[in-house]
Amino acid sequence: MVKIVGVRFRNAGKVYYFDPKDYKIRVGDHVIVETARGVEYGTVTGKVQEVPEGKVVQPLKPVIRVANAEDDAKAKKNREKEKEAMQICKEKIRKHELEMKLIDAEYTFDNNKVLFYFTADGRIDFRELVKDLASVFRTRIELRQIGVRDETKILGGIGSCGRPLCCSTFLSEFAPVSIRMAKEQNLSLNPTKISGVCGRLMCCLKNEEETYEYLNSKLPGIGDTVTTATGLKGEVASVNVLRQKVKILVDVDDEKELQEYDVSELKFKPRKKKEKKKGTDKEQKQLDTLEME
């Protein structure tokens, strides 16, 4: 078994694992760790735990130290410098007349590098811009092109539900979302109804997928023939997935009548469980899955 502790470097960012050594670390503490980008300042997201060695990507880098007051002050100063860096970079982008939208700037903790995140419709030749920025900041410069989902995650906002966006509050990684999930939940396929602030399918469709799959498996399909507890046979006109109610068109005194029943009062042939398609079918994946950028 090996001890690990989860550390996050950005708000709602991906969690990375480190060796806590003998430090007494609590959730919410700030720590200094070494990463591929250099020395970084992060926030502890969970308690120190023990896991089998096979589940850890080796070598596991250690926590250098628990952040002290000097480290906290340096991190705060870096956040202030990032605002200034944003303004300078925007001016340089205008100067070079580049078709790109600057989203965020980030200093590494040791100030060894400044990262600029941007969006653009296509490839951008920013070599001259990098040279210009390097002459101003006197450090390594990295420009990173991101997609619309990552842009929304960084900027944040309010979703159609009236709550802060999932991606900017707790969703550390994006999961593939498909149009099938909207169909499974009987939602309108109008893009404006099922798209998030970023213009892509809403992430919450994935969160509720398993629940709807389970509830739908207990219901008959629209158009199926079912038998009621009193022996009446009828055709399913509509279903209410969450309430587990079914409206059936039955013959009563030679007239068609729409009646509602609880699914437990009906007899019908259960639906076949849908097999999840593997990602080998490239064309189907492109049609049904909204790929992450």
C-alpha positions in Angstrom: 0.0 0.0 0.0 1.1 3.6 -0.7 -0.1 6.8 0.8 -1.5 9.5 -1.5 -3.1 12.9 -1.2 -5.2 14.7 -3.9 -4.1 18.2 -4.9 -6.0 20.6 -7.3 -4.3 23.7 -8.9 -7.3 25.5 -10.4 -10.9 26.0 -9.4 -12.8 22.8 -10.3 -9.6 21.5 -12.0 -8.3 18.0 -12.3 -7.1 16.4 -9.1 -3.5 15.1 -9.1 -2.0 12.8 -6.5 1.2 13.2 -4.6 3.1 11.5 -1.8 2.2 13.3 1.5 5.4 12.1 3.2 5.1 12.6 7.0 3.3 16.0 6.8 0.0 16.4 8.7 -2.2 17.6 5.8 -5.9 18.4 6.0 -8.5 19.1 3.4 -8.3 22.7 2.3 -4.6 23.1 3.2 -2.3 24.6 0.6 0.8 22.7 -0.3 3.9 23.2 -2.5 4.6 20.3 -4.9 6.7 19.7 -8.0 4.9 19.1 -11.3 5.9 18.7 -14.9 5.5 22.5 -15.2 7.8 23.1 -12.2 7.1 24.0 -8.6 3.3 24.7 -8.0 1.0 25.9 -5.3 -2.1 23.7 -4.9 -5.1 23.0 -2.6 -5.6 19.6 -0.9 -8.9 18.1 -2.0 -9.2 15.0 0.2 -7.8 13.2 3.2 -4.5 11.3 3.1 -5.4 7.7 2.1 -3.7 4.4 1.4 -4.2 2.7 -2.0 -2.6 -0.4 -3.7 0.6 0.4 -5.5 -0.8 -0.9 -8.8 -3.4 2.0 -8.8 -0.7 4.7 -8.6 1.2 6.0 -11.6 4.8 5.8 -10.6 7.0 7.7 -9.7 4.7 9.4 -7.2 6.2 12.9 -6.6 6.3 14.1 -3.0 4.8 17.1 -1.3 7.7 19.5 -0.9 6.1 21.3 2.1 2.8 22.6 3.5 2.5 26.2 2.3 3.5 28.9 4.8 2.5 32.6 5.1 5.2 33.6 2.6 4.0 31.0 0.0 0.4 32.3 0.4 1.6 35.9 -0.1 3.5 34.8 -3.2 0.5 33.0 -4.7 -1.7 36.0 -4.0 0.9 38.3 -5.7 0.9 35.9 -8.7 -2.9 36.3 -9.1 -2.5 40.1 -9.2 0.3 39.8 -11.8 -1.9 37.6 -13.9 -4.4 40.5 -14.3 -1.7 42.8 -15.5 -0.4 40.1 -17.9 -3.8 39.7 -19.4 -3.9 43.4 -20.3 -0.5 43.4 -21.8 -1.2 40.3 -23.8 -4.5 41.8 -25.1 -2.6 44.8 -26.3 0.0 42.7 -28.1 -2.7 40.6 -29.8 -4.3 43.8 -31.1 -0.9 45.1 -32.2 -0.2 41.9 -34.2 -3.8 41.8 -35.5 -4.4 38.2 -34.6 -7.9 36.6 -34.7 -7.8 35.1 -31.3 -9.7 35.6 -28.0 -7.6 35.7 -24.8 -9.3 33.9 -22.0 -6.9 33.7 -19.1 -3.3 34.1 -17.9 -1.5 32.0 -15.4 1.8 32.3 -13.7 3.5 29.1 -12.4 4.3 29.5 -8.7 8.1 29.9 -9.3 7.4 32.4 -12.0 9.4 30.2 -14.4 6.6 30.4 -17.0 3.5 32.4 -18.0 0.7 30.6 -19.7 -1.9 32.3 -21.8 -5.1 30.5 -22.7 -7.0 31.5 -25.8 -9.7 30.4 -28.3 -9.7 30.8 -32.1 -11.6 29.4 -35.0 -8.5 27.9 -36.6 -4.7 27.6 -36.3 -3.0 30.8 -35.3 0.6 31.8 -36.2 1.6 33.4 -32.9 5.4 33.1 -33.1 5.9 36.8 -33.3 3.5 37.4 -30.4 5.5 34.9 -28.2 8.7 36.8 -29.0 7.1 40.1 -28.1 5.7 38.8 -24.9 9.0 37.1 -23.9 10.8 40.5 -24.3 8.2 42.0 -21.9 8.0 39.3 -19.2 11.6 38.0 -19.4 10.4 34.5 -18.8 9.2 31.5 -20.7 5.9 32.0 -22.6 3.3 29.4 -23.5 0.2 30.0 -25.5 -2.4 27.3 -25.3 -5.5 27.0 -27.5 -8.5 25.7 -25.7 -12.1 24.7 -26.7 -15.4 26.3 -25.9 -16.1 24.0 -22.9 -12.7 24.8 -21.3 -13.4 28.5 -22.0 -16.7 28.3 -20.1 -15.1 26.4 -17.3 -12.5 29.1 -16.8 -14.9 32.1 -17.1 -17.8 30.5 -15.2 -21.4 31.7 -15.3 -25.0 30.7 -14.5 -26.7 27.8 -16.2 -30.4 27.6 -17.4 -31.2 25.9 -14.0 -30.3 29.2 -12.3 -27.2 27.7 -10.5 -23.5 28.3 -11.1 -22.1 26.1 -13.9 -21.2 22.5 -12.9 -17.9 22.7 -14.9 -16.7 25.8 -13.0 -17.7 24.6 -9.5 -17.2 20.8 -9.1 -16.9 19.0 -12.5 -13.1 18.3 -12.7 -13.3 16.5 -16.1 -15.6 16.6 -19.1 -17.4 13.3 -20.0 -18.7 12.7 -23.6 -22.3 13.7 -24.0 -24.5 12.3 -26.7 -27.9 13.2 -28.3 -29.0 9.7 -27.2 -29.0 10.8 -23.6 -31.5 13.6 -24.4 -33.7 11.1 -26.3 -33.6 8.7 -23.3 -34.8 11.5 -21.0 -37.6 12.4 -23.4 -36.3 15.9 -23.8 -37.0 18.2 -26.7 -34.2 17.9 -29.3 -34.3 21.6 -29.9 -30.6 22.7 -29.6 -31.5 25.8 -27.6 -33.2 23.6 -25.0 -30.5 21.0 -24.4 -27.4 23.1 -24.9 -25.4 24.8 -22.2 -23.8 28.2 -22.0 -20.9 26.9 -24.1 -23.2 25.9 -26.9 -22.6 22.2 -26.5 -24.9 19.6 -25.0 -25.4 20.1 -21.3 -23.1 18.1 -19.0 -26.0 17.3 -16.7 -27.5 15.0 -19.4 -24.7 12.6 -18.5 -25.3 12.9 -14.7 -28.9 11.7 -15.1 -28.3 9.1 -17.8 -28.1 6.0 -15.6 -31.3 6.9 -13.6 -33.3 7.4 -16.8 -32.0 4.2 -18.3 -33.1 2.3 -15.2 -36.5 3.9 -15.0 -37.1 3.5 -18.8 -36.3 -0.2 -18.5 -39.3 -0.7 -16.2 -41.7 1.0 -18.7 -43.3 -0.2 -21.9 -42.5 1.6 -25.2 -44.9 4.0 -26.9 -47.0 2.0 -29.3 -46.6 -1.3 -27.3 -49.7 -3.4 -26.4 -50.2 -3.9 -22.7 -52.8 -5.6 -20.5 -54.3 -3.9 -17.4 -55.0 -5.6 -14.1 -58.7 -5.8 -15.1 -57.9 -7.6 -18.4 -58.3 -4.6 -20.7 -55.8 -4.5 -23.6 -54.6 -1.2 -25.0 -51.9 0.7 -26.8 -49.4 2.8 -24.9 -49.9 6.5 -25.9 -47.4 8.1 -23.6 -45.3 7.5 -20.5 -44.2 9.6 -17.5 -40.8 8.3 -16.7 -40.3 10.0 -13.3 -43.8 9.2 -12.0 -43.8 5.7 -13.6 -47.2 6.3 -15.1 -48.5 5.1 -18.4 -51.4 6.5 -20.5 -53.1 3.8 -22.5 -55.7 3.9 -25.3 -58.3 1.2 -24.4 -61.7 0.1 -25.8 -64.5 0.9 -23.4 -68.0 0.3 -24.7 -66.8 0.3 -28.3 -65.2 3.7 -27.8 -61.5 4.6 -27.5 -60.7 6.1 -24.1 -57.3 7.3 -22.7 -56.7 6.0 -19.2 -53.7 6.4 -16.9 -52.2 3.5 -15.0 -49.3 2.9 -12.6 -46.7 0.7 -14.4 -47.1 -1.9 -11.5 -50.8 -2.4 -12.7 -49.8 -3.5 -16.2 -48.6 -6.6 -17.9 -46.2 -6.3 -20.8 -43.1 -7.6 -22.3 -40.1 -5.8 -20.8 -37.8 -3.8 -23.0 -34.6 -5.3 -24.1 -31.6 -3.8 -22.3 -29.8 -1.5 -24.7 -26.2 -2.5 -25.4 -23.8 0.4 -25.1 -21.9 0.8 -28.4 -18.1 0.7 -28.2 -16.0 3.5 -29.5 -14.8 1.5 -32.4 -17.7 2.6 -34.6 -16.1 5.9 -35.7 -19.0 7.2 -37.8 -21.6 6.4 -35.1 -19.4 8.1 -32.5 -19.2 11.3 -34.7 -22.9 11.3 -35.2 -24.0 10.7 -31.6 -21.2 11.9 -29.4 -20.3 15.5 -28.8 -16.5 15.3 -28.7 -14.6 17.4 -26.2 -12.2 19.9 -27.6 
